[in-house]
Amino acid sequence: MAAGLRVLVTGFEPFPGAPVNPTERLVAGLRAAPPALDGMAAFRAEILPVDYDTVGPRLSAIGRDFSPHIAIHFGLATECAGFRLERLARNRFEADRPDNAGILRAAGKVCEGPETLASGLPLDAIARRLAAMGLPVEWSDDAGGYLCNTVFMLSRAHACDGFSPGMSGFVHVPLTGEGAGFPLSDAGLLAGALAVVGECVGVVSSE
């Protein structure tokens, strides 16, 4: 593919049970020092709302304004032990807690489309790159039933008007910090996220 890729990275605001969300700090770090990569023309990092009613329209607005070729979504999973590479988006709501607006979504489909959709990210290459950097990696076939999986499914299904990246996927990360008990520092999170972006841009640029 010719040069000129537009790349989007998203994180989330804090949510019930998680008053601190490292993906919010990740987005701030990427905005402060956006990557400069061969083949990439524009980069944007955005915080998504933890709100079922507004997250879809927010993706649509980003799509209409920015029209990303690549969308990499990051979210918090407190039980993670590192970068959790999500293989499958599942077309279901199974939340066990309300969103930031107090809405507890009833079980059902996220959008029109198949029951599952595979990640579009080059996960094997990403895993190798992160491991080579000494960063912890794990795998998952279930991104949960909350807003993380919702965004993953909406993105992969192109279910939001105007938002249709050719490559998209989801990566969960743990709580971050310095010292014992934290598998990643904020610096490690930022470095790993930049590596994910680099692998994705490299794959699409070579097509």
N, CA and C atoms as a LAMMPS dump frame, in Angstrom:
ITEM: TIMESTEP
0
ITEM: NUMBER OF ATOMS
621
ITEM: BOX BOUNDS ff ff ff
-5.0000000000000000e+02 5.0000000000000000e+02
-5.0000000000000000e+02 5.0000000000000000e+02
-5.0000000000000000e+02 5.0000000000000000e+02
ITEM: ATOMS id mol type element x y z
1 1 1 N 0.848 -1.202 0
2 1 2 C 0 0 0
3 1 3 C 0.876 1.241 0
4 2 1 N 0.482 2.253 -0.698
5 2 2 C 1.26 3.479 -0.78
6 2 3 C 1.289 4.192 0.559
7 3 1 N 2.303 5.074 0.7
8 3 2 C 2.406 5.867 1.913
9 3 3 C 1.157 6.719 2.071
10 4 1 N 0.867 7.081 3.292
11 4 2 C -0.282 7.934 3.561
12 4 3 C -1.246 7.338 4.557
13 5 1 N -0.787 6.372 5.353
14 5 2 C -1.659 5.714 6.316
15 5 3 C -2.052 6.653 7.45
16 6 1 N -3.308 6.564 7.836
17 6 2 C -3.807 7.268 9.008
18 6 3 C -4.049 6.223 10.104
19 7 1 N -3.439 6.44 11.241
20 7 2 C -3.443 5.453 12.317
21 7 3 C -4.115 6.033 13.556
22 8 1 N -5.034 5.272 14.112
23 8 2 C -5.749 5.657 15.321
24 8 3 C -5.423 4.689 16.448
25 9 1 N -5.129 5.226 17.62
26 9 2 C -5.03 4.441 18.849
27 9 3 C -6.074 4.97 19.813
28 10 1 N -6.81 4.068 20.449
29 10 2 C -7.79 4.503 21.438
30 10 3 C -7.528 3.861 22.793
31 11 1 N -7.912 4.583 23.832
32 11 2 C -7.96 4.067 25.189
33 11 3 C -9.318 4.419 25.77
34 12 1 N -9.487 4.168 27.052
35 12 2 C -10.754 4.436 27.722
36 12 3 C -10.554 5.319 28.947
37 13 1 N -11.613 6.003 29.297
38 13 2 C -11.647 6.724 30.561
39 13 3 C -11.81 5.718 31.709
40 14 1 N -11.611 6.158 32.961
41 14 2 C -11.887 5.266 34.102
42 14 3 C -13.346 4.818 34.099
43 15 1 N -13.617 3.721 34.805
44 15 2 C -14.964 3.167 34.832
45 15 3 C -15.221 2.537 36.194
46 16 1 N -16.458 2.163 36.503
47 16 2 C -16.759 1.599 37.818
48 16 3 C -15.855 0.421 38.159
49 17 1 N -15.2 0.521 39.308
50 17 2 C -14.275 -0.515 39.725
51 17 3 C -12.851 -0.271 39.284
52 18 1 N -12.641 0.729 38.442
53 18 2 C -11.296 1.058 37.946
54 18 3 C -11.146 2.579 37.899
55 19 1 N -10.906 3.208 39.055
56 19 2 C -10.791 4.662 39.09
57 19 3 C -9.555 5.2 38.378
58 20 1 N -8.599 4.324 38.097
59 20 2 C -7.418 4.694 37.308
60 20 3 C -7.366 3.775 36.099
61 21 1 N -7.242 4.364 34.923
62 21 2 C -7.165 3.57 33.694
63 21 3 C -5.856 3.895 32.986
64 22 1 N -4.926 2.94 32.929
65 22 2 C -3.627 3.23 32.302
66 22 3 C -3.728 3.58 30.832
67 23 1 N -4.788 3.162 30.156
68 23 2 C -4.899 3.498 28.736
69 23 3 C -5.159 4.992 28.547
70 24 1 N -5.699 5.641 29.571
71 24 2 C -5.867 7.096 29.515
72 24 3 C -4.494 7.769 29.524
73 25 1 N -3.588 7.265 30.374
74 25 2 C -2.222 7.806 30.409
75 25 3 C -1.479 7.449 29.124
76 26 1 N -1.763 6.268 28.577
77 26 2 C -1.138 5.875 27.317
78 26 3 C -1.494 6.859 26.216
79 27 1 N -2.756 7.209 26.107
80 27 2 C -3.188 8.154 25.087
81 27 3 C -2.501 9.503 25.288
82 28 1 N -2.394 9.941 26.539
83 28 2 C -1.719 11.206 26.816
84 28 3 C -0.255 11.146 26.378
85 29 1 N 0.408 10.017 26.639
86 29 2 C 1.794 9.868 26.225
87 29 3 C 1.96 9.877 24.721
88 30 1 N 1.046 9.225 24.014
89 30 2 C 1.118 9.191 22.557
90 30 3 C 0.809 10.548 21.95
91 31 1 N -0.083 11.293 22.578
92 31 2 C -0.355 12.644 22.084
93 31 3 C 0.852 13.548 22.282
94 32 1 N 1.549 13.375 23.4
95 32 2 C 2.709 14.211 23.695
96 32 3 C 3.871 13.906 22.764
97 33 1 N 4.013 12.637 22.385
98 33 2 C 5.125 12.229 21.518
99 33 3 C 4.621 11.215 20.502
100 34 1 N 3.878 11.664 19.497
101 34 2 C 3.318 10.723 18.51
102 34 3 C 4.413 10.055 17.7
103 35 1 N 4.186 8.811 17.291
104 35 2 C 5.194 8.107 16.501
105 35 3 C 5.339 8.716 15.113
106 36 1 N 6.536 8.607 14.585
107 36 2 C 6.807 9.016 13.21
108 36 3 C 7.353 7.792 12.481
109 37 1 N 6.572 7.234 11.587
110 37 2 C 6.922 5.975 10.932
111 37 3 C 6.824 6.117 9.425
112 38 1 N 7.725 5.452 8.722
113 38 2 C 7.635 5.422 7.265
114 38 3 C 6.287 4.827 6.863
115 39 1 N 5.621 5.483 5.953
116 39 2 C 4.339 5.006 5.472
117 39 3 C 3.146 5.587 6.206
118 40 1 N 3.394 6.28 7.318
119 40 2 C 2.289 6.842 8.095
120 40 3 C 2.208 8.346 7.855
121 41 1 N 1.039 8.801 7.442
122 41 2 C 0.849 10.22 7.153
123 41 3 C 0.255 10.974 8.326
124 42 1 N -0.544 10.298 9.139
125 42 2 C -1.22 10.985 10.245
126 42 3 C -1.477 10.003 11.373
127 43 1 N -1.426 10.516 12.585
128 43 2 C -1.637 9.695 13.781
129 43 3 C -2.563 10.437 14.727
130 44 1 N -3.437 9.674 15.346
131 44 2 C -4.334 10.266 16.35
132 44 3 C -4.521 9.292 17.494
133 45 1 N -4.581 9.811 18.717
134 45 2 C -4.857 9.014 19.913
135 45 3 C -6.058 9.626 20.613
136 46 1 N -7.051 8.804 20.919
137 46 2 C -8.318 9.303 21.451
138 46 3 C -8.771 8.485 22.658
139 47 1 N -9.425 9.146 23.596
140 47 2 C -10.079 8.489 24.727
141 47 3 C -11.533 8.234 24.361
142 48 1 N -11.983 7.004 24.549
143 48 2 C -13.378 6.653 24.297
144 48 3 C -14.163 6.656 25.599
145 49 1 N -15.446 6.986 25.522
146 49 2 C -16.281 6.96 26.727
147 49 3 C -16.663 5.533 27.11
148 50 1 N -16.752 5.292 28.407
149 50 2 C -17.26 4.002 28.894
150 50 3 C -18.766 4.168 29.051
151 51 1 N -19.434 4.206 27.917
152 51 2 C -20.854 4.532 27.855
153 51 3 C -21.423 3.864 26.608
154 52 1 N -22.333 2.917 26.809
155 52 2 C -22.876 2.158 25.68
156 52 3 C -23.568 3.042 24.65
157 53 1 N -24.246 4.098 25.116
158 53 2 C -25.029 4.91 24.202
159 53 3 C -24.19 5.891 23.394
160 54 1 N -23.009 6.246 23.888
161 54 2 C -22.221 7.265 23.203
162 54 3 C -20.954 6.74 22.531
163 55 1 N -20.527 5.507 22.858
164 55 2 C -19.264 5.041 22.29
165 55 3 C -19.367 4.812 20.784
166 56 1 N -20.49 4.303 20.317
167 56 2 C -20.671 4.119 18.882
168 56 3 C -20.673 5.438 18.133
169 57 1 N -21.492 6.416 18.559
170 57 2 C -21.439 7.724 17.91
171 57 3 C -20.066 8.378 17.973
172 58 1 N -19.328 8.128 19.058
173 58 2 C -17.966 8.684 19.147
174 58 3 C -17.064 8.064 18.085
175 59 1 N -17.14 6.758 17.894
176 59 2 C -16.365 6.126 16.834
177 59 3 C -16.775 6.665 15.459
178 60 1 N -18.068 6.851 15.259
179 60 2 C -18.535 7.404 13.988
180 60 3 C -17.954 8.793 13.739
181 61 1 N -17.943 9.625 14.78
182 61 2 C -17.413 10.983 14.64
183 61 3 C -15.927 10.959 14.314
184 62 1 N -15.179 10.066 14.984
185 62 2 C -13.747 9.933 14.689
186 62 3 C -13.556 9.458 13.247
187 63 1 N -14.382 8.505 12.832
188 63 2 C -14.277 7.989 11.475
189 63 3 C -14.532 9.056 10.431
190 64 1 N -15.568 9.848 10.628
191 64 2 C -15.886 10.881 9.647
192 64 3 C -14.806 11.958 9.599
193 65 1 N -14.208 12.253 10.745
194 65 2 C -13.214 13.322 10.819
195 65 3 C -11.826 12.857 10.385
196 66 1 N -11.479 11.595 10.695
197 66 2 C -10.1 11.125 10.524
198 66 3 C -9.961 9.98 9.531
199 67 1 N -10.979 9.156 9.399
200 67 2 C -11 8.027 8.467
201 67 3 C -9.742 7.167 8.572
202 68 1 N -9.528 6.522 9.739
203 68 2 C -8.288 5.759 9.913
204 68 3 C -8.227 4.517 9.032
205 69 1 N -7.033 4.22 8.546
206 69 2 C -6.791 2.948 7.876
207 69 3 C -6.546 1.834 8.899
208 70 1 N -5.933 2.198 10.022
209 70 2 C -5.607 1.257 11.096
210 70 3 C -6.169 1.808 12.394
211 71 1 N -6.863 0.959 13.157
212 71 2 C -7.375 1.344 14.474
213 71 3 C -6.941 0.292 15.49
214 72 1 N -6.173 0.723 16.476
215 72 2 C -5.683 -0.167 17.528
216 72 3 C -6.313 0.287 18.827
217 73 1 N -7.136 -0.566 19.403
218 73 2 C -7.876 -0.217 20.611
219 73 3 C -7.222 -0.879 21.827
220 74 1 N -6.968 -0.078 22.851
221 74 2 C -6.404 -0.576 24.103
222 74 3 C -7.433 -0.413 25.223
223 75 1 N -7.453 -1.399 26.126
224 75 2 C -8.348 -1.33 27.27
225 75 3 C -7.717 -1.991 28.48
226 76 1 N -8.276 -1.733 29.642
227 76 2 C -7.767 -2.263 30.901
228 76 3 C -8.441 -3.576 31.268
229 77 1 N -7.635 -4.561 31.641
230 77 2 C -8.119 -5.783 32.292
231 77 3 C -7.234 -5.975 33.522
232 78 1 N -7.788 -5.773 34.691
233 78 2 C -6.965 -5.737 35.9
234 78 3 C -6.282 -7.064 36.188
235 79 1 N -6.817 -8.167 35.64
236 79 2 C -6.225 -9.476 35.893
237 79 3 C -5.132 -9.823 34.887
238 80 1 N -4.855 -8.942 33.943
239 80 2 C -3.799 -9.179 32.955
240 80 3 C -2.441 -9.31 33.632
241 81 1 N -1.557 -10.043 32.959
242 81 2 C -0.17 -10.121 33.399
243 81 3 C 0.76 -9.466 32.384
244 82 1 N 0.209 -8.74 31.422
245 82 2 C 1.019 -8.091 30.399
246 82 3 C 0.123 -7.63 29.267
247 83 1 N 0.685 -7.555 28.073
248 83 2 C -0.103 -7.211 26.893
249 83 3 C -0.923 -8.439 26.503
250 84 1 N -2.227 -8.337 26.624
251 84 2 C -3.112 -9.454 26.281
252 84 3 C -3.646 -9.229 24.873
253 85 1 N -3.213 -10.05 23.961
254 85 2 C -3.605 -9.922 22.562
255 85 3 C -4.917 -10.652 22.347
256 86 1 N -5.94 -9.904 21.994
257 86 2 C -7.282 -10.463 21.827
258 86 3 C -7.464 -10.964 20.404
259 87 1 N -7.751 -12.248 20.285
260 87 2 C -7.911 -12.866 18.962
261 87 3 C -9.298 -12.66 18.376
262 88 1 N -10.348 -12.643 19.229
263 88 2 C -11.726 -12.671 18.733
264 88 3 C -12.592 -11.596 19.378
265 89 1 N -13.321 -10.886 18.54
266 89 2 C -14.407 -10.031 19.012
267 89 3 C -15.682 -10.865 19.022
268 90 1 N -16.427 -10.793 20.098
269 90 2 C -17.647 -11.592 20.23
270 90 3 C -18.867 -10.671 20.205
271 91 1 N -19.848 -11.049 19.424
272 91 2 C -21.029 -10.221 19.208
273 91 3 C -22.04 -10.454 20.326
274 92 1 N -21.695 -9.93 21.52
275 92 2 C -22.57 -10.163 22.667
276 92 3 C -22.308 -9.111 23.74
277 93 1 N -23.356 -8.804 24.479
278 93 2 C -23.245 -8.053 25.725
279 93 3 C -23.369 -9.056 26.862
280 94 1 N -22.426 -9.043 27.776
281 94 2 C -22.507 -9.904 28.955
282 94 3 C -21.931 -9.163 30.158
283 95 1 N -22.24 -7.886 30.273
284 95 2 C -21.642 -7.065 31.316
285 95 3 C -22.138 -7.468 32.701
286 96 1 N -21.223 -7.419 33.665
287 96 2 C -21.603 -7.671 35.05
288 96 3 C -21.595 -6.387 35.879
289 97 1 N -21.41 -5.233 35.217
290 97 2 C -21.422 -3.951 35.91
291 97 3 C -21.912 -2.879 34.944
292 98 1 N -22.472 -1.799 35.477
293 98 2 C -22.989 -0.742 34.61
294 98 3 C -21.861 0.099 34.016
295 99 1 N -22.213 0.834 32.969
296 99 2 C -21.251 1.766 32.382
297 99 3 C -21.225 3.056 33.201
298 100 1 N -20.523 4.051 32.725
299 100 2 C -20.391 5.293 33.488
300 100 3 C -21.678 6.1 33.553
301 101 1 N -22.648 5.752 32.73
302 101 2 C -23.958 6.403 32.79
303 101 3 C -24.936 5.623 33.665
304 102 1 N -24.465 4.53 34.258
305 102 2 C -25.32 3.719 35.106
306 102 3 C -26.129 2.679 34.371
307 103 1 N -25.832 2.478 33.081
308 103 2 C -26.579 1.521 32.264
309 103 3 C -25.94 0.142 32.356
310 104 1 N -26.752 -0.845 32.681
311 104 2 C -26.325 -2.243 32.638
312 104 3 C -26.998 -2.869 31.429
313 105 1 N -26.239 -3.128 30.404
314 105 2 C -26.787 -3.604 29.133
315 105 3 C -27.307 -5.032 29.283
316 106 1 N -28.511 -5.271 28.803
317 106 2 C -29.065 -6.614 28.818
318 106 3 C -28.303 -7.498 27.837
319 107 1 N -28.281 -8.788 28.118
320 107 2 C -27.61 -9.733 27.23
321 107 3 C -28.211 -9.635 25.836
322 108 1 N -27.37 -9.687 24.842
323 108 2 C -27.836 -9.601 23.464
324 108 3 C -26.686 -9.288 22.54
325 109 1 N -26.995 -9.059 21.261
326 109 2 C -25.978 -8.799 20.26
327 109 3 C -25.508 -7.346 20.318
328 110 1 N -24.239 -7.145 20.058
329 110 2 C -23.676 -5.799 19.999
330 110 3 C -24.146 -5.082 18.743
331 111 1 N -24.188 -5.796 17.624
332 111 2 C -24.539 -5.19 16.347
333 111 3 C -24.952 -6.288 15.375
334 112 1 N -25.415 -5.89 14.222
335 112 2 C -25.695 -6.864 13.176
336 112 3 C -24.379 -7.465 12.699
337 113 1 N -24.39 -8.764 12.468
338 113 2 C -23.171 -9.403 12.001
339 113 3 C -22.994 -10.775 12.604
340 114 1 N -21.863 -11.412 12.327
341 114 2 C -21.619 -12.77 12.805
342 114 3 C -21.384 -12.823 14.304
343 115 1 N -21.344 -14.016 14.841
344 115 2 C -21.149 -14.193 16.284
345 115 3 C -19.747 -13.782 16.724
346 116 1 N -18.769 -13.994 15.877
347 116 2 C -17.396 -13.609 16.19
348 116 3 C -16.725 -13.037 14.949
349 117 1 N -15.733 -12.195 15.188
350 117 2 C -14.873 -11.699 14.126
351 117 3 C -13.436 -11.72 14.644
352 118 1 N -12.513 -12.176 13.817
353 118 2 C -11.116 -12.261 14.225
354 118 3 C -10.457 -10.892 14.202
355 119 1 N -9.491 -10.705 15.067
356 119 2 C -8.68 -9.498 15.052
357 119 3 C -8.037 -9.331 13.688
358 120 1 N -7.901 -8.087 13.28
359 120 2 C -7.203 -7.814 12.032
360 120 3 C -5.747 -7.451 12.227
361 121 1 N -5.287 -7.391 13.481
362 121 2 C -3.898 -7.018 13.756
363 121 3 C -2.962 -8.194 13.487
364 122 1 N -1.712 -7.93 13.135
365 122 2 C -0.724 -9.003 12.937
366 122 3 C -0.231 -9.517 14.3
367 123 1 N -1.059 -10.3 14.959
368 123 2 C -0.819 -10.647 16.358
369 123 3 C 0.461 -11.445 16.57
370 124 1 N 0.772 -12.375 15.682
371 124 2 C 1.99 -13.165 15.851
372 124 3 C 3.231 -12.276 15.793
373 125 1 N 3.254 -11.372 14.83
374 125 2 C 4.393 -10.459 14.716
375 125 3 C 4.474 -9.531 15.911
376 126 1 N 3.325 -9.071 16.382
377 126 2 C 3.297 -8.22 17.572
378 126 3 C 3.837 -8.971 18.784
379 127 1 N 3.4 -10.213 18.953
380 127 2 C 3.855 -11.01 20.093
381 127 3 C 5.369 -11.189 20.057
382 128 1 N 5.91 -11.48 18.878
383 128 2 C 7.355 -11.649 18.762
384 128 3 C 8.092 -10.351 19.098
385 129 1 N 7.577 -9.243 18.612
386 129 2 C 8.23 -7.945 18.858
387 129 3 C 8.204 -7.602 20.347
388 130 1 N 7.072 -7.776 20.994
389 130 2 C 6.974 -7.463 22.419
390 130 3 C 7.884 -8.372 23.237
391 131 1 N 7.889 -9.664 22.908
392 131 2 C 8.732 -10.604 23.639
393 131 3 C 10.206 -10.247 23.473
394 132 1 N 10.595 -9.835 22.269
395 132 2 C 11.985 -9.455 22.026
396 132 3 C 12.376 -8.219 22.837
397 133 1 N 11.391 -7.402 23.185
398 133 2 C 11.643 -6.219 24.006
399 133 3 C 11.626 -6.539 25.496
400 134 1 N 11.361 -7.814 25.832
401 134 2 C 11.293 -8.201 27.234
402 134 3 C 9.987 -7.828 27.909
403 135 1 N 8.947 -7.595 27.108
404 135 2 C 7.64 -7.211 27.651
405 135 3 C 6.73 -8.435 27.719
406 136 1 N 5.934 -8.569 28.79
407 136 2 C 5.092 -9.753 28.948
408 136 3 C 3.926 -9.766 27.966
409 137 1 N 3.644 -10.949 27.434
410 137 2 C 2.58 -11.127 26.445
411 137 3 C 1.713 -12.308 26.849
412 138 1 N 0.411 -12.182 26.668
413 138 2 C -0.496 -13.307 26.821
414 138 3 C -1.559 -13.228 25.737
415 139 1 N -2.318 -14.325 25.602
416 139 2 C -3.293 -14.444 24.526
417 139 3 C -4.687 -14.662 25.104
418 140 1 N -5.689 -14.237 24.336
419 140 2 C -7.066 -14.417 24.78
420 140 3 C -7.983 -14.567 23.572
421 141 1 N -9.002 -15.412 23.728
422 141 2 C -10.066 -15.545 22.734
423 141 3 C -11.379 -14.951 23.235
424 142 1 N -11.316 -14.193 24.316
425 142 2 C -12.538 -13.635 24.895
426 142 3 C -12.209 -12.285 25.523
427 143 1 N -12.639 -11.208 24.87
428 143 2 C -12.364 -9.857 25.351
429 143 3 C -13.37 -9.391 26.383
430 144 1 N -14.199 -10.317 26.895
431 144 2 C -15.168 -9.961 27.931
432 144 3 C -16.498 -9.543 27.344
433 145 1 N -17.375 -9.055 28.21
434 145 2 C -18.696 -8.663 27.746
435 145 3 C -19.012 -7.203 27.992
436 146 1 N -17.97 -6.411 28.284
437 146 2 C -18.147 -5.009 28.667
438 146 3 C -17.781 -4.104 27.484
439 147 1 N -17.405 -2.877 27.74
440 147 2 C -17.165 -1.909 26.671
441 147 3 C -15.957 -2.262 25.803
442 148 1 N -14.963 -2.963 26.36
443 148 2 C -13.802 -3.341 25.548
444 148 3 C -14.231 -4.218 24.383
445 149 1 N -14.951 -5.274 24.694
446 149 2 C -15.427 -6.151 23.624
447 149 3 C -16.407 -5.424 22.703
448 150 1 N -17.219 -4.529 23.271
449 150 2 C -18.165 -3.773 22.446
450 150 3 C -17.432 -2.975 21.376
451 151 1 N -16.398 -2.239 21.79
452 151 2 C -15.63 -1.448 20.828
453 151 3 C -14.919 -2.353 19.827
454 152 1 N -14.361 -3.445 20.303
455 152 2 C -13.692 -4.417 19.431
456 152 3 C -14.653 -4.894 18.345
457 153 1 N -15.854 -5.276 18.727
458 153 2 C -16.827 -5.786 17.764
459 153 3 C -17.304 -4.693 16.816
460 154 1 N -17.628 -3.524 17.345
461 154 2 C -18.084 -2.426 16.492
462 154 3 C -17.026 -2.071 15.454
463 155 1 N -15.773 -2.082 15.883
464 155 2 C -14.678 -1.733 14.983
465 155 3 C -14.485 -2.789 13.906
466 156 1 N -14.472 -4.06 14.295
467 156 2 C -14.251 -5.119 13.322
468 156 3 C -15.429 -5.286 12.366
469 157 1 N -16.638 -5.027 12.854
470 157 2 C -17.833 -5.202 12.031
471 157 3 C -18.138 -3.982 11.17
472 158 1 N -17.384 -2.906 11.34
473 158 2 C -17.678 -1.652 10.649
474 158 3 C -19.128 -1.25 10.892
475 159 1 N -19.519 -1.371 12.166
476 159 2 C -20.917 -1.161 12.532
477 159 3 C -21.248 0.294 12.848
478 160 1 N -20.242 1.169 12.879
479 160 2 C -20.468 2.583 13.156
480 160 3 C -20.305 3.369 11.866
481 161 1 N -21.319 4.124 11.519
482 161 2 C -21.331 4.873 10.272
483 161 3 C -20.088 5.76 10.171
484 162 1 N -19.335 5.577 9.095
485 162 2 C -18.153 6.4 8.872
486 162 3 C -16.875 5.836 9.442
487 163 1 N -16.972 4.752 10.221
488 163 2 C -15.785 4.179 10.859
489 163 3 C -15.535 2.799 10.266
490 164 1 N -14.561 2.697 9.372
491 164 2 C -14.334 1.422 8.686
492 164 3 C -12.852 1.199 8.413
493 165 1 N -12.029 1.1 9.467
494 165 2 C -10.6 0.851 9.25
495 165 3 C -10.369 -0.495 8.575
496 166 1 N -9.398 -0.536 7.679
497 166 2 C -9.08 -1.801 7.02
498 166 3 C -8.45 -2.804 7.961
499 167 1 N -7.738 -2.304 8.97
500 167 2 C -7.126 -3.158 9.991
501 167 3 C -7.517 -2.622 11.36
502 168 1 N -8.019 -3.497 12.216
503 168 2 C -8.31 -3.073 13.582
504 168 3 C -8.248 -4.275 14.515
505 169 1 N -8.12 -3.977 15.783
506 169 2 C -8.068 -5.032 16.782
507 169 3 C -7.949 -4.448 18.173
508 170 1 N -7.85 -5.35 19.14
509 170 2 C -7.906 -4.932 20.539
510 170 3 C -6.787 -5.581 21.347
511 171 1 N -6.223 -4.8 22.257
512 171 2 C -5.185 -5.267 23.171
513 171 3 C -5.545 -4.827 24.584
514 172 1 N -5.631 -5.786 25.494
515 172 2 C -5.833 -5.465 26.901
516 172 3 C -4.484 -5.273 27.587
517 173 1 N -4.469 -4.404 28.584
518 173 2 C -3.258 -4.173 29.373
519 173 3 C -3.627 -4.172 30.851
520 174 1 N -2.63 -4.41 31.725
521 174 2 C -2.901 -4.419 33.157
522 174 3 C -2.778 -3.018 33.755
523 175 1 N -3.073 -2.915 35.031
524 175 2 C -2.689 -1.719 35.77
525 175 3 C -1.173 -1.584 35.709
526 176 1 N -0.693 -0.376 35.602
527 176 2 C 0.74 -0.15 35.45
528 176 3 C 1.282 0.664 36.611
529 177 1 N 2.571 0.566 36.806
530 177 2 C 3.235 1.331 37.849
531 177 3 C 4.647 0.833 38.058
532 178 1 N 5.378 1.521 38.892
533 178 2 C 6.744 1.134 39.213
534 178 3 C 6.738 0.259 40.454
535 179 1 N 7.563 -0.772 40.465
536 179 2 C 7.739 -1.564 41.667
537 179 3 C 7.039 -2.899 41.61
538 180 1 N 7.098 -3.609 42.73
539 180 2 C 6.553 -4.961 42.825
540 180 3 C 5.043 -4.954 42.603
541 181 1 N 4.564 -5.99 41.954
542 181 2 C 3.128 -6.15 41.763
543 181 3 C 2.608 -5.612 40.458
544 182 1 N 3.415 -4.834 39.749
545 182 2 C 2.984 -4.286 38.464
546 182 3 C 3.789 -4.937 37.343
547 183 1 N 3.13 -5.667 36.442
548 183 2 C 3.875 -6.321 35.357
549 183 3 C 4.427 -5.35 34.333
550 184 1 N 3.852 -4.134 34.265
551 184 2 C 4.313 -3.126 33.313
552 184 3 C 4.441 -1.775 34.005
553 185 1 N 5.47 -1.038 33.632
554 185 2 C 5.557 0.367 34.011
555 185 3 C 4.832 1.197 32.955
556 186 1 N 4.583 2.463 33.255
557 186 2 C 3.984 3.326 32.239
558 186 3 C 4.901 3.438 31.024
559 187 1 N 6.217 3.465 31.275
560 187 2 C 7.166 3.535 30.158
561 187 3 C 7.109 2.262 29.316
562 188 1 N 6.974 1.106 29.976
563 188 2 C 6.863 -0.146 29.251
564 188 3 C 5.582 -0.217 28.439
565 189 1 N 4.503 0.294 29.006
566 189 2 C 3.234 0.33 28.287
567 189 3 C 3.359 1.177 27.025
568 190 1 N 3.961 2.349 27.156
569 190 2 C 4.119 3.233 26.002
570 190 3 C 5.022 2.604 24.954
571 191 1 N 6.133 2.019 25.39
572 191 2 C 7.053 1.385 24.445
573 191 3 C 6.381 0.231 23.71
574 192 1 N 5.616 -0.574 24.444
575 192 2 C 4.916 -1.684 23.817
576 192 3 C 3.859 -1.22 22.844
577 193 1 N 3.122 -0.194 23.204
578 193 2 C 2.097 0.333 22.307
579 193 3 C 2.723 0.861 21.024
580 194 1 N 3.856 1.532 21.135
581 194 2 C 4.543 2.018 19.941
582 194 3 C 5.005 0.859 19.066
583 195 1 N 5.426 -0.237 19.697
584 195 2 C 5.822 -1.424 18.93
585 195 3 C 4.628 -2.018 18.197
586 196 1 N 3.468 -2.051 18.843
587 196 2 C 2.252 -2.547 18.191
588 196 3 C 1.928 -1.688 16.97
589 197 1 N 1.972 -0.378 17.154
590 197 2 C 1.719 0.528 16.025
591 197 3 C 2.707 0.264 14.9
592 198 1 N 3.972 0.122 15.25
593 198 2 C 4.993 -0.095 14.23
594 198 3 C 4.778 -1.362 13.436
595 199 1 N 4.415 -2.451 14.116
596 199 2 C 4.163 -3.699 13.411
597 199 3 C 2.969 -3.573 12.467
598 200 1 N 1.933 -2.917 12.911
599 200 2 C 0.734 -2.768 12.073
600 200 3 C 1.02 -1.917 10.841
601 201 1 N 1.695 -0.802 11.054
602 201 2 C 2.033 0.078 9.921
603 201 3 C 2.942 -0.65 8.936
604 202 1 N 3.908 -1.417 9.442
605 202 2 C 4.809 -2.152 8.574
606 202 3 C 4.087 -3.145 7.684
607 203 1 N 3.118 -3.848 8.263
608 203 2 C 2.359 -4.838 7.484
609 203 3 C 1.538 -4.162 6.404
610 204 1 N 0.793 -3.119 6.752
611 204 2 C -0.092 -2.478 5.775
612 204 3 C 0.722 -1.741 4.716
613 205 1 N 1.824 -1.128 5.115
614 205 2 C 2.642 -0.389 4.15
615 205 3 C 3.24 -1.293 3.079
616 206 1 N 3.461 -2.558 3.46
617 206 2 C 4.085 -3.491 2.521
618 206 3 C 3.108 -4.152 1.578
619 207 1 N 1.816 -3.938 1.783
620 207 2 C 0.811 -4.598 0.956
621 207 3 C 0.68 -3.923 -0.408
